Amino acid sequence: MRVLIPLLLLAAPLHAEAPVIKGATAQPSGDSWRVSVTLRHPDTGWDHYADGWRVELPDGTVLATRVLAHPHETEQPFTRSQSGIRIPAGTTEVRIRARCLVDGWSEETQVLNLP
């Protein structure tokens, strides 16, 4: 017996809505920074959720990555922070990029001006 799978199903992307950065703040703390990021994503459970964000310099150099270890289906939007981020002296802005488990790193970034 042959099983036919419609070609449309094979070609259809499995992408969902990308994580949206709703806000971000940065606070200096000694010689490092604490960055807090608020994300919104239609998490569906362990199979598809926003699983991280990172801080980048404008040239794309990654300074820090915050791993999100579980889905936030009932907590939307949600905010998570990371401390101890080393940002080079004289830097006036960084970029925040979000990630989801299925779609990977977002193409879009949000500019975060440093105080």
Number of C-alpha atoms within 10 A of each C-alpha: 3 4 5 6 8 8 8 8 9 9 8 8 9 9 9 13 11 21 25 20 21 13 16 19 14 20 13 16 11 7 11 15 17 15 22 17 22 17 21 21 25 19 23 13 12 14 9 18 24 31 23 21 25 20 26 21 17 15 8 10 11 15 15 18 16 19 14 16 11 14 20 20 18 10 11 13 16 15 15 15 14 17 16 14 18 13 20 11 8 7 11 13 16 23 21 25 23 27 24 22 16 15 17 15 19 15 9 14 18 16 17 18 13 15 9
